């Protein structure tokens, strides 16, 4: 063991140095230091490694344990943003009096709207069944598509408005296009059981960023509350080809079609940082209580998350436990979907079930109270 001590010390020193670098991801803009994308992505796992080193130090070099503990605590800001430390509680289907139920979800275009593929266990069917079962008062969907109802395709709008009875909505159509000879409208949507008294959207001011950040101001029992909804630039990690001339791919076609996963992560994270600046500027102008729903495509230890969430509360951190991943693939630590809100609002519960045969994102259900 004594012969191995020098090697252990070298490995621990290198690992601790990498962890220390990852502690500063909240403040490092990836536009300028792109490798920090990877440090933010892996921070939860670096933390697990440091806790393991702390445990080892208690057995083999106890006099250094306090140094390891101090190093771990330097990452307090990322620890606080990535890990829910609440007492586990069961999700309550019954809405409490005075609460508003919100459903936020990247619905992945409802997966497949072709009628010939429809079945009781199809992914689209599972998405719809979950939406119906939650009976939310407000719904914010990202990656939303709609076709006109015909013999071949379902209309998602028709089902949500006519069958589920959501009388108020604002649909930000960011990409009207034709797919497989049928016109399709794509963007983000807010649906509400409360009247919409104001709505709008703002662009991200770049040609290759066709999606907008949209908002709708609702009259909720006499109180004005604004809901923002957006989907930050997709990273096309599972690109399988398609129309390269769409506004979503034309300026980035080389990265999208030829880039490795690591190259895409680094490239698109710098775009997310640019978008985060614009979003925060808009949020800072809002003078009424507001809720911000988004597929950030960025993790809670990233510059993007910390910049947007500064001064806001996070529904998961207020109610959840663990890492709360919301993306079904790659790593269980990827909580890239968020519900943030201003100080005039609180949440009473958070629910994000592991629905695997539905969208590639997990839904977020939270009950809010407006003060």
Secondary structure, DSSP 8 states (H G I E B T S, - for coil): -HHHHHHHHHHHHHHHHHHHHHTTTTT--TTT-TTHHHHHHHHHHHHHHHHHHHHHHHHH-GGGHHHHHHHHHHTHHHHHHH-EE-------SS--TT-EEEEEEE-GGGS--BGGG--TTSHHHHHHHHHHHH--SEEEEEEEEEE---SSB--HHHIIIIIS---EEEEEEEEEEEETTEEEEEEEEEEESS-EEEEEEEE-SSTT---EEEEEEEEETTEEEEEEEEE-----TT-----TTSTTTGGGHHHHHH--HHHHHHHHHHHHHHHHHHHHHHHHT--S-EEEEEE-SS-TTSHHHHHHHTT-EEHHHHH-EE----BSSS-TT---EEEEE-TTEEEEEEE-----SS-SB--EEEEEEE-
